[in-house]
Amino acid sequence: MQWGQIKTLFILCFLVLDVFLLHHFINNSPDEYKLTDDMPREENVKNNVNGLDNIPIETPSEQAMLYAQRKELTESDLEKIVSLPNQNSLIIDDHLILSGLKTPVAMNVEERPEALSELIWSLDSYDYFGEDEQSNTHIFFQRIDQPVYFNLSGVLLIHENEKNEVTHYVQTELEKVEESAIPEEINKDPVEISKPFDALLGLYFSEGNIVSGDEITEQVTLGYHNLLPLPNGVQVLAPTWEFEVNNNEFFYVNAIEGHYAKREMASFIEEMKLLIEEYFAVYSTAQIEATNEEWQEQDVENFVQQLLEKFEQKDGVE
């Protein structure tokens, strides 16, 4: 057979094959291809990530944004704070509470946080999160229907010494914003949110986050995390899935838009320290009130310096 005939035969064979493949594609629905494309991603996660029983199956399909602002303490609040026993406190801009116990109090903060209720104002508004062992600091997140994660305006930080005695704490609180204070163009209605397993898929297939062999070590929960501030000081907090991985990593996935953040306790405590330092900078115009009426300016400076030193990272040893 001559080469020209062989070449013609090959062309005809490939033409027939192209027609067959085109016919097969047209007569199969796109959904069938979508299924075979997605299944490997799900199976990949199921086969390589441990602790999937910590992902809840029954979850809400919709959730509204949370609009909140920092709470300014009322006269009634201040009276209650001033009357708390065994402590000296500073109130900054009617929002930030810095407190030091006159006599350290021994207790297990993680197992019995309610024992602090006599010492800390509005303690029942906060949920225990965990301990940063490098600074001996316990972190509580404020709950507004659901926990508000890593927010400097809604947190309680409690410091212990090497004897597991509570010595100092820092406290802030958020409050919901009246609907009338939210701009009309901002959506206030519930919106569709993702399932936690879909949020996990995004983490697993994004570089440098959850990898093969990792374990989800706590129940995945829905809370709120910062999205953006509005010009009037209102915070927009988005519904967010929290993933604790390998007992020491924390990922937060926006349940509406899908973007994520990794947060660390140590860096969050450092952010609070920087915020406190800003309040006491030379150029600061913050209003500072001491519950101890006998304190002079030097007493305030010494107190703040001591408190900041307590929250230093020092491998659990003072």
C-alpha positions as a printed Julia matrix, in Angstrom:
318×3 Matrix{Float64}:
   0.0    0.0    0.0
   1.35   3.38  -0.93
   2.09   6.0    1.73
  -0.61   8.35   0.39
  -3.29   5.71   0.87
  -2.07   4.96   4.41
  -2.24   8.66   5.31
  -5.78   8.92   3.91
  -6.86   5.91   5.98
  -5.47   7.49   9.18
  -7.34  10.73   8.49
 -10.62   8.87   7.99
 -10.13   6.9   11.23
  -9.52  10.05  13.28
 -12.52  11.74  11.65
 -14.79   8.85  12.66
 -13.37   9.01  16.22
 -14.04  12.77  16.44
 -17.63  12.29  15.32
 -18.14   9.56  17.93
 -16.73  11.7   20.76
 -18.84  14.7   19.73
 -21.99  12.56  19.7
 -21.14  11.15  23.15
 -20.58  14.64  24.61
 -23.82  16.09  23.22
 -25.94  13.23  24.52
 -24.63  13.37  28.09
 -25.77  16.08  30.54
 -23.22  18.48  32.08
 -24.31  17.31  35.53
 -22.76  13.91  34.9
 -19.4   15.53  34.23
 -19.75  17.82  37.23
 -20.29  14.81  39.49
 -17.17  12.99  38.3
 -15.21  16.24  38.68
 -16.3   16.98  42.25
 -16.24  13.51  43.76
 -12.44  13.18  43.82
 -12.19  16.4   45.89
 -14.62  15.13  48.5
 -13.09  11.67  48.61
  -9.62  13.2   48.86
 -10.62  15.09  52.01
 -12.48  12.12  53.52
  -9.46   9.87  52.97
  -6.78  12.29  54.18
  -8.25  14.47  56.94
  -8.97  12.96  60.34
 -11.64  14.0   62.81
 -14.44  14.52  60.29
 -16.92  13.39  62.94
 -16.37  16.85  64.45
 -18.12  18.44  61.48
 -21.82  18.91  62.26
 -24.3   17.55  59.73
 -27.33  19.62  60.71
 -26.43  23.29  60.27
 -28.41  26.45  59.44
 -28.87  27.27  55.77
 -29.09  31.04  56.39
 -27.57  33.51  58.8
 -27.64  37.29  59.07
 -24.61  39.51  59.46
 -23.96  40.85  62.96
 -23.67  44.63  63.29
 -21.98  45.64  66.52
 -20.0   48.43  68.08
 -17.85  48.75  71.16
 -19.93  49.14  74.3
 -19.5   52.32  76.29
 -19.91  51.59  79.97
 -22.87  53.25  81.66
 -22.87  54.78  85.12
 -24.53  51.62  86.38
 -21.81  49.47  84.77
 -19.07  51.62  86.3
 -20.61  51.38  89.75
 -20.59  47.59  89.52
 -16.98  47.53  88.31
 -15.82  49.87  91.07
 -17.51  47.67  93.68
 -15.72  44.47  92.57
 -13.59  43.12  95.45
  -9.82  42.67  95.73
  -8.72  44.75  92.73
  -7.58  48.05  91.33
  -8.78  48.94  87.86
  -8.34  51.49  85.11
 -11.28  52.33  82.83
 -10.17  53.72  79.47
 -12.61  55.66  77.29
 -15.49  53.98  79.12
 -14.71  50.77  77.23
 -11.42  49.08  78.1
 -10.98  47.63  81.6
  -7.49  46.93  82.95
  -7.52  45.25  86.33
  -4.99  43.86  88.8
  -5.9   41.77  91.82
  -4.51  43.01  95.13
  -4.12  39.4   96.25
  -3.7   36.69  93.56
  -6.5   34.13  93.54
  -5.77  30.43  93.0
  -8.26  28.62  90.77
  -8.56  26.43  87.68
  -9.69  28.99  85.11
 -10.25  26.45  82.33
 -12.34  24.0   84.34
 -14.15  26.44  86.65
 -14.35  29.83  84.93
 -17.63  30.59  86.73
 -15.6   30.93  89.94
 -14.41  34.28  88.59
 -17.92  35.75  88.51
 -17.42  37.64  91.78
 -14.26  39.27  90.44
 -15.15  40.06  86.82
 -18.05  42.16  85.62
 -20.42  40.54  83.06
 -18.46  37.27  83.02
 -21.45  35.3   81.71
 -21.2   37.22  78.41
 -17.99  35.36  77.5
 -17.11  31.8   76.44
 -13.81  30.16  77.34
 -11.59  29.69  74.27
  -8.19  28.49  75.41
  -4.86  29.25  77.04
  -1.78  30.8   75.51
   0.82  28.91  77.53
   3.65  31.19  76.43
   2.17  34.1   78.38
   0.02  32.2   80.91
  -3.05  33.93  79.49
  -6.57  32.51  79.24
  -8.73  33.88  76.42
 -12.51  34.28  76.55
 -14.49  35.42  73.51
 -17.66  37.42  73.95
 -20.86  35.71  72.86
 -23.55  37.69  71.03
 -25.95  34.86  70.19
 -22.81  33.06  68.97
 -19.11  33.54  69.75
 -17.28  36.54  68.28
 -13.83  35.29  67.33
 -10.6   37.24  67.92
 -12.12  40.69  68.29
 -10.23  43.25  70.39
 -13.52  44.97  71.25
 -15.18  41.85  72.68
 -12.68  39.8   74.65
 -11.55  38.88  78.16
  -7.87  38.06  78.79
  -6.97  36.59  82.2
  -3.37  36.24  83.33
  -2.03  33.67  85.8
   1.31  33.51  87.57
   3.5   30.4   87.83
   1.38  29.18  90.77
  -1.78  29.21  88.63
  -3.08  32.22  90.52
  -5.08  34.9   88.7
  -3.27  38.24  88.91
  -4.57  40.54  86.13
  -7.22  40.75  83.44
  -8.11  42.88  80.42
 -11.72  43.21  79.27
 -13.71  44.8   76.44
 -17.3   44.33  75.32
 -19.34  44.77  72.15
 -23.02  45.52  71.84
 -25.5   45.07  69.01
 -26.27  48.14  66.93
 -29.82  49.42  66.67
 -31.2   48.7   63.21
 -31.84  52.41  62.67
 -28.08  53.05  62.91
 -27.3   50.7   60.02
 -27.23  52.39  56.58
 -30.27  51.55  54.44
 -28.14  50.17  51.62
 -26.68  47.5   53.95
 -28.47  44.15  53.82
 -29.88  43.18  57.22
 -31.69  40.0   56.16
 -30.36  36.46  56.58
 -28.35  35.2   53.62
 -27.41  31.72  52.45
 -24.31  30.3   54.12
 -22.02  27.41  53.26
 -21.95  24.0   54.88
 -18.91  23.38  57.13
 -17.69  20.52  54.91
 -17.65  22.86  51.92
 -15.62  25.3   54.02
 -13.2   22.47  54.8
 -12.82  21.72  51.09
 -11.7   25.3   50.53
  -9.12  25.05  53.31
  -7.78  21.7   52.14
  -7.35  22.71  48.52
  -5.73  26.06  49.33
  -1.97  25.89  49.69
  -0.4   25.83  53.14
  -3.48  25.27  55.31
  -4.99  21.89  56.2
  -2.93  19.07  54.68
  -3.06  15.28  54.49
  -2.8   13.71  57.94
  -4.16  16.73  59.83
  -6.97  16.24  62.34
  -9.95  18.4   63.22
  -9.71  18.18  67.0
 -12.8   20.07  68.2
 -16.4   20.43  67.09
 -16.64  22.86  64.18
 -18.72  25.84  65.32
 -20.42  28.81  63.72
 -19.7   32.27  65.07
 -18.76  35.73  63.84
 -15.53  37.24  62.61
 -14.57  40.73  61.43
 -15.47  41.61  57.86
 -15.12  45.4   57.7
 -15.79  48.57  59.73
 -18.36  51.14  58.63
 -17.57  54.88  58.74
 -19.75  55.36  61.84
 -17.69  52.9   63.89
 -20.03  49.95  63.42
 -18.36  46.58  62.84
 -19.73  44.2   60.22
 -19.22  40.66  61.5
 -19.76  37.82  59.07
 -21.02  34.31  59.92
 -17.84  32.25  60.12
 -16.92  28.59  60.58
 -14.21  27.85  63.14
 -11.86  24.88  62.59
  -9.44  23.77  65.31
  -6.73  21.61  63.73
  -4.18  19.43  65.54
  -5.16  21.08  68.87
  -3.14  24.22  68.15
  -4.15  25.77  64.82
  -7.28  27.84  64.26
  -8.84  28.6   60.88
 -11.84  30.85  60.26
 -13.8   30.5   57.02
 -16.3   33.17  55.99
 -19.56  31.21  55.57
 -20.84  33.62  52.91
 -17.88  34.53  50.71
 -15.56  31.61  51.45
 -12.34  33.5   52.23
 -10.44  32.42  55.32
  -7.97  33.53  57.98
  -5.63  31.72  60.34
  -5.45  33.23  63.84
  -3.0   32.69  66.68
  -3.5   33.36  70.37
  -0.02  34.81  70.89
  -0.31  37.36  68.09
  -3.81  38.34  69.27
  -2.5   39.05  72.78
   0.28  41.11  71.23
  -2.34  43.12  69.33
  -4.09  43.9   72.61
  -0.82  44.98  74.19
  -0.16  47.37  71.3
  -3.67  48.77  71.66
  -3.11  49.43  75.36
   0.22  51.11  74.63
  -1.53  53.37  72.11
  -3.92  54.56  74.81
  -0.97  55.63  76.97
   1.17  57.18  74.24
   2.19  60.82  74.61
  -0.17  61.92  71.85
  -3.16  59.96  73.22
  -6.34  61.82  74.17
  -7.89  58.82  75.93
  -9.88  59.4   79.11
  -8.47  57.27  81.93
 -10.28  56.7   85.21
  -8.79  54.82  88.17
 -11.1   53.03  90.58
  -8.58  53.76  93.33
  -9.11  57.46  94.0
  -5.76  57.76  95.79
  -3.72  56.84  92.72
  -1.49  59.49  91.19
  -0.14  59.59  87.63
   2.94  57.59  88.6
   0.78  54.88  90.16
  -1.14  54.56  86.9
   2.06  54.33  84.84
   3.52  51.68  87.14
   0.31  49.67  87.04
   0.15  49.68  83.23
   3.82  48.76  82.92
   3.36  45.84  85.29
   0.26  44.62  83.45
   1.99  44.72  80.06
   4.93  42.78  81.46
   2.57  40.09  82.71
   1.32  39.43  79.18
   4.82  39.02  77.74
   5.67  35.75  75.99
   7.99  33.92  78.39
   7.55  30.17  78.06
   5.17  29.94  81.02
   7.71  31.09  83.59
   7.67  34.4   85.43
